[in-house]
Amino acid sequence: MAELHVELVAADRKVWSGEATIVIARTADGDIGIQAGHQPVLGVLESGPVTIRQADGSVVIAAVHGGFISFADNNLSLLAEITELADEIDVARAERALERAESAKDASAERRAQTRLMATQRS
């Protein structure tokens, strides 16, 4: 299967870079899957897990909170405001953050905590 080059970048660091067969992300228009040869795309990323499937079958999952997605010429850039790889997420801390957000009725903090927990469950 053909591959595309992926760059997952947060405001403060390059989070992941490499080749993939498909990347699935949540945009303002819904979930999108990008494979090599896809038509050019420019979109707004919503909070949600990003799934990067590599040719060897391994999967990289990241929690992404806002940003942009751009694809052209088999190069995919995910430029996120905040992103964490699933294996970097402290589940207990994310659960506590979710509880605090629910108690405070803070919808955006609740969404961030839920996204972090979803990313850990998919990895």
N, C-alpha and C positions, 0 to 999 in steps of 0.2 A: 504494500500500500504506500502511496506517495506521502511524503512528509512536508510539514511546514515548519518554519523557524518561529519560535515563540519567545517573547521577552515579557516577563511579568515584573513590573516595576512599581514600587511604592514611592511616596514623596521623599523618603529618607534612604532608600536602598534598592538595589537590584535584588529581587526576591528569588527569581528562577529564570534560567535561560536554557534553551535546548530545542531539540527536534521533537515533533509530536505528529500523530496521525489525525487527531481530532482534539478540539478544545471546546468545552461547553461552558457558557457563561450566561448570567442573567443581565439583560439590558432593560431599558425603559420600555421597550416594545415587546418584551418577553424573553424566554430563553432562546439562545442561538447556539448552533453547533457550526464550527468552522473547520473545514478540511482543506487540504491542498487543492488549488484550482477554484476555490470559492470566489464569487464575485467580490469586488472591493466593498468594504464595510467601514462605516464610521458611526459609532453609537455611544450612548451614555450607559455606563455600568451602574447597575443597582446593587445594593447589598445582597450578597448571596455567595454560595460556594462556586468556585471555578474548578472544573475537572480537566486535567491535561493527561491524555492517554498517549503513551510512547509506543514506538514500534515493537519494543521487546515485551509489551504487555503490562509494564509497570504504569501506575497511575499516580499523579501528583494532584493533591487537593489543596486548595487555598481558600481562606475566607477573605472576600474582597468587599470593601465598603466604599462605594462610589468611585467615580473616575471615568475613563474613556476606553473604548476598544477601537482599534484600527487594524484593518487587514488589506493588504495589497501586495501583489507580486510574491505570494507565498510567505510573507512576513506578517506575523500577528503581534501587535503590541497591546498589552493590557496595562494601562497607566492608572493605577489606583491611588486614591487618597490614603487609604490604609489597607494593608494586606498582611496576612500571616499564613504560613504553611500549616497544614493541619497538625503536623508533628511538633510544631512550636507552641501550640495552644495548651494552656493549663486548663483542663476540663473543670476541675473544682473551682478555680477562679472564675471561669466563664459562667458556671452555674450560680455562683454567688452574685455575679454582676446581673444575671437575669432576674434573680430574686429581688435585688435592690431596684432594678428598673421597673419591675412589675409593681412593687410597693409604691414607688414614686410616680407611677403612671407616666413614665418617660418612654414614649413610643420609639424614638430613635435609638436610645440606649438598649431597649428591649430587642429591637431588630438586630443590632450589632451583636448582642450576646447570643441570640438565636442562630445567627449566621455562623458564629464561631463554633457553636455546638454542632450544627449540621455538618460543618466541614470535618469535624473529628469523627463523626459517625460514619461518614462515607469513606474514610481512609482505611 
